[in-house]
Amino acid sequence: MNKPTPKLFTDKTVLFLFFTAGIGLSIRFFYDDEPQKLSHLFLSWLALGSSSTIAFWFVEKIHDIKVDRDDKNTE
């Protein structure tokens, strides 16, 4: 029997990595001690939004690749 090799980047790990990066960047921009609080709030929102968008994009790409492989295996 062939054992499947464990994959390093699954859907959950990609989501976790990008969400934690976005949360870390948003906290860093929000709690910076400079007077431009409104711009830092915008940067924190931008960091969190872009990281979550990238994470969902990667998950969709991974899912599309899995569906394509399953379709090829059934033919």
C-alpha positions, 0 to 999 in steps of 0.5 A: 500500500502506498502511504500518502505523503503529508502535505505541508500547506493544507487549506487550514495552514494557509488560512492560519498563516495569512490571518495571523500575519494580517492580525500581527500587521494590524496590531503593529500599525494600530498601536504604533506611537506616532500621531497619525492614528487615522492613517495607522487605523487605515493601514491596519484595516488594509493589512487585515483585509489584504491578508484575508483576501490572499488567504481565501484566494490561495484556498480557492486555488488549492481547491480548484487544483484538487477538483481538477485532479479528482476529475482527471482520476475519474476519467 
